Amino acid sequence: MALTTAPNPTPPAKPSVRTPAKSRGSGRMRHGEGLAGYVFLSPWLIGLMAITAIPMLLSLYLSFTNYDILTDLSDVEWVGLANYKRMFTADPSYWHSVQVTLSFALIAVPLKLAAALGVALLLNRAWRGVGLFRGLFYLPSLLGGSVALAIVWVSMFNRDGAFNSFLSLFGVEGKPWVNDPGWALETLMVLAIWQFGAPMVIFLAGLKQVPTELYEAASVDGASRFRQFVSVTLPMLSPVIFFNLVLETINGFQGFTAAFVLSNGTGGPVDATLMYTLNLYITGFTELEMGYASAMAWVFLLAIALITALFFSTGRFWVHYSDGDGN
């Protein structure tokens, strides 16, 4: 009896799943959109490279040379860390400019923020014509660091200026404030404090976000106006205070125009207004030591970065952010 082997059944063929091919039209559309994006970004990218990135890298290179503007870049001499060594060990005017700048920033910035917060608290009320007063207080900030404003400020604080005329009404004898080494820097501080409009507007926006329920609860608990300010307003405004503090500190260290106009570009009288940026300008464009000025600029950049990092590292101890529920 012969045994027959049944053939193995052939498994059914699986239906082929075709992956839909990407249409050429959609790929071209994406490519066109990407190209259009780069076209619209090109002015910013060109400006970043031509005005910021390339000059920064070039100044970093020049900080290790003795470049003096009049010499061709191909002929500059590499001096290594000599410029930085001279800056920290053999240039007393450098440390004097650091002292002047620190004095200006440590005094003018807190007073400016205090004035901005005080005026913002006064203008955070539904008074008739309050919008007009807000605009008037903000107006000085629109002028910014203009040369015209600095010239007017110098004329006001001269011996025959408007400030001395005002003092004479009370029998007080004035002095040439801008030409007095003991008061020249203080006149620049007053000018900086007077331009408190920008942080004032930011404080006003922050005050509008403080929930009124917190003040009502504090009032029910018997808290005075001062206690409400300390326990409610300041903690709720701490992110805004932090923002203004960082910006105004950087602006304070970068002060240049008023000091330049007041001293005719010399930092006088007797180097009383020799701000860091003014000293950098004199070194690079008056004394033609661009290599040394580049080294000063990079130290200044690193100092600003360290100060900003210090603010951010300490901010977590006193800056309070509300959560999504407004707590």
C-alpha positions in Angstrom: 0.0 0.0 0.0 1.6 3.2 -1.1 1.6 6.2 1.2 0.9 9.5 -0.3 2.1 12.7 1.3 -0.3 15.5 1.1 1.3 18.7 -0.2 1.8 21.5 2.4 -1.0 24.1 2.1 0.2 27.3 0.7 -0.4 30.2 3.2 -2.7 32.9 1.9 -0.9 35.8 0.6 -0.9 38.9 2.8 -2.5 41.9 1.3 0.2 44.4 0.3 0.0 47.7 2.2 1.1 50.5 0.1 2.6 53.5 1.8 1.1 56.6 0.3 3.8 58.4 -1.7 4.4 61.9 -0.8 3.2 64.2 -3.4 5.8 66.2 -5.1 3.6 69.3 -4.8 3.6 69.2 -0.9 7.4 68.7 -0.8 7.9 71.7 -3.1 5.5 73.7 -1.0 7.5 73.0 2.2 10.7 73.8 0.5 9.3 77.1 -0.8 8.0 78.0 2.7 11.4 77.3 4.2 13.1 79.3 1.5 10.6 82.2 2.1 11.4 82.1 5.8 15.1 82.4 5.2 14.5 85.2 2.8 12.5 87.2 5.4 15.1 86.4 8.1 18.0 87.3 5.8 18.1 91.1 6.9 18.4 90.1 10.5 20.9 87.3 9.8 23.0 89.7 7.7 22.9 92.3 10.4 23.8 89.8 13.1 26.8 88.6 11.2 28.0 92.0 9.8 27.2 94.3 12.8 27.5 91.9 15.8 29.1 88.5 15.4 32.0 89.4 13.0 33.0 92.6 14.9 32.9 90.8 18.2 35.2 88.1 17.0 37.5 90.7 15.4 37.6 92.7 18.7 38.4 89.5 20.6 41.4 89.0 18.3 42.5 92.6 18.5 42.4 92.5 22.3 45.5 90.3 22.1 47.3 92.7 19.7 48.7 96.3 19.8 46.4 97.5 17.0 46.2 101.3 16.8 43.6 101.9 13.9 46.3 103.5 11.7 48.1 100.2 11.2 46.9 97.7 8.7 45.3 94.6 10.2 47.9 92.4 8.5 50.7 94.2 10.2 49.4 94.1 13.8 51.7 92.6 16.4 50.4 89.8 18.6 51.1 90.7 22.3 49.1 87.9 24.1 47.8 88.9 27.5 49.8 92.1 27.7 46.8 94.3 27.3 45.0 92.5 30.1 48.0 92.6 32.4 48.4 96.3 31.8 44.7 96.8 32.5 44.8 95.2 35.9 48.3 96.1 37.1 49.6 99.2 35.4 46.7 101.5 34.5 45.3 103.6 37.4 42.8 105.5 35.1 41.2 102.1 34.4 40.5 101.4 38.0 39.3 105.0 38.5 36.8 104.5 35.7 35.6 101.3 37.4 35.2 103.2 40.7 33.2 106.0 39.0 31.0 103.6 37.2 30.3 101.5 40.3 29.5 104.6 42.3 27.1 105.8 39.6 25.3 102.5 39.3 25.0 101.7 43.0 23.5 105.1 43.8 21.5 106.1 40.6 19.9 102.7 39.9 18.2 102.1 43.3 17.1 105.7 43.5 15.7 105.6 40.0 13.7 102.4 40.7 12.4 103.9 44.0 11.2 107.0 42.2 9.6 104.9 39.5 7.8 102.7 42.0 6.7 105.7 44.1 5.2 107.6 41.1 3.6 104.4 39.8 1.8 103.9 43.1 0.5 107.5 42.9 -0.6 107.1 39.3 -2.3 103.7 39.9 -5.5 105.4 40.8 -8.7 106.4 38.9 -8.0 110.1 39.0 -9.3 112.6 36.5 -6.5 113.3 34.0 -4.3 110.5 35.3 -3.5 109.5 31.7 -2.0 113.0 31.1 0.2 112.7 34.1 1.4 109.3 33.1 2.4 110.7 29.7 4.2 113.7 31.2 6.2 111.5 33.6 7.1 109.1 30.8 8.2 111.9 28.4 11.8 112.2 29.7 12.4 108.6 29.0 11.5 109.1 25.3 14.4 111.5 25.0 16.7 108.7 26.2 20.5 109.4 26.1 20.2 112.2 23.6 22.9 114.8 23.1 20.4 117.6 23.1 19.1 116.6 26.5 22.6 116.4 28.0 23.4 119.9 26.6 20.2 121.3 28.3 21.2 119.5 31.5 24.6 121.0 31.5 23.2 124.5 30.9 20.8 124.1 33.8 23.5 123.2 36.3 26.1 125.8 35.2 26.9 128.7 37.6 24.3 130.9 35.7 21.9 128.1 35.1 18.3 127.6 36.1 19.1 125.5 39.2 21.2 128.3 40.7 18.6 130.8 39.9 16.0 128.7 41.8 18.4 128.4 44.8 18.9 132.2 44.8 15.1 132.6 45.5 15.8 131.1 49.0 19.1 133.0 49.5 21.3 130.0 48.7 24.4 130.7 46.7 24.9 128.2 44.0 28.0 126.8 42.4 29.1 125.5 39.0 27.9 122.0 39.7 29.0 120.5 36.4 32.5 121.9 36.8 32.9 120.9 40.5 34.7 117.6 40.8 32.7 116.9 44.0 29.3 117.3 42.3 29.8 116.6 38.6 29.0 112.9 38.9 26.0 113.7 41.1 24.5 115.9 38.3 24.7 112.9 36.0 23.0 110.8 38.7 20.1 113.3 38.9 19.7 113.2 35.2 19.5 109.4 35.2 17.0 109.3 38.1 14.9 111.9 36.3 14.4 109.5 33.4 12.4 107.0 35.4 9.5 106.8 32.9 10.3 103.4 31.4 10.5 101.4 34.7 7.5 103.4 35.9 5.3 102.1 33.1 6.5 98.6 33.8 5.6 99.0 37.5 2.2 100.3 36.6 1.5 97.2 34.5 2.6 95.0 37.4 0.4 96.9 39.9 -2.6 96.3 37.6 -2.0 92.6 37.9 -2.1 92.5 41.7 -5.5 91.0 42.8 -7.6 93.4 44.8 -8.8 90.4 47.0 -5.4 90.3 48.6 -5.7 94.0 49.8 -9.2 93.3 51.0 -8.1 90.3 53.0 -5.2 92.2 54.5 -7.5 95.1 55.4 -9.9 92.7 57.1 -7.0 91.4 59.1 -6.2 94.9 60.3 -3.1 95.5 58.2 -2.1 99.1 57.7 -1.3 100.7 54.3 2.4 100.2 54.9 1.9 96.6 56.0 -0.1 96.0 52.8 2.7 97.5 50.8 5.3 95.3 52.4 3.4 92.1 52.6 1.3 92.2 49.4 2.5 94.8 46.9 6.3 94.1 47.1 6.0 90.3 46.9 3.5 90.4 44.0 5.7 93.0 42.2 9.0 91.1 42.8 9.2 89.7 39.2 8.7 93.2 37.9 11.2 94.6 40.3 13.7 91.9 39.2 13.1 92.7 35.6 13.6 96.5 36.1 16.6 95.9 38.3 18.5 93.8 35.7 17.7 96.2 32.8 18.5 99.4 34.7 21.7 98.0 36.2 22.9 97.2 32.7 21.9 100.6 31.5 23.6 102.2 34.4 26.9 100.6 33.6 26.6 101.6 30.0 26.2 105.3 30.7 28.1 107.3 28.1 26.3 110.3 26.3 25.7 112.6 29.3 29.3 112.0 30.7 30.7 112.7 27.2 28.8 115.9 26.7 29.3 117.2 30.2 33.1 116.7 30.1 33.6 117.5 26.4 34.8 113.9 25.9 37.5 114.1 28.6 35.9 112.6 31.7 36.5 115.8 33.6 36.6 117.7 35.7 39.6 115.9 37.2 38.2 112.6 35.9 35.1 112.9 38.1 32.9 111.7 35.3 35.2 109.2 33.7 32.7 106.4 33.2 34.0 103.0 32.0 32.5 103.4 28.5 33.9 106.9 28.2 37.3 105.7 29.2 37.0 102.9 26.6 36.1 105.5 23.9 39.0 107.8 24.8 41.4 104.8 24.8 40.2 103.6 21.4 39.4 106.7 19.4 41.4 109.5 21.0 44.6 107.7 22.0 44.2 105.2 19.1 44.9 102.2 21.3 42.2 100.0 19.8 43.8 96.7 20.9 43.8 97.9 24.5 40.3 99.3 24.1 39.1 95.9 22.8 40.5 94.2 25.9 38.6 96.7 28.0 35.4 96.0 26.1 35.7 92.2 26.6 36.3 92.6 30.4 33.3 94.9 30.5 31.2 92.3 28.7 32.2 89.6 31.1 31.6 91.8 34.1 28.1 92.6 32.9 27.5 88.8 32.3 28.7 88.0 35.8 26.5 90.6 37.4 23.5 89.4 35.5 24.2 85.8 36.5 24.5 87.0 40.1 21.0 88.5 39.9 19.5 85.4 38.4 21.2 83.1 41.0 20.0 85.2 43.9 16.6 85.9 42.5 15.1 82.6 43.6 15.4 83.8 47.2 13.3 86.9 46.9 11.4 86.8 43.5 7.9 85.2 43.9 6.1 83.9 40.9 2.4 83.1 41.0 1.2 79.8 39.8 -1.5 79.2 37.2 -4.3 79.6 39.8 -3.0 83.1 40.7 -1.6 81.9 44.1 
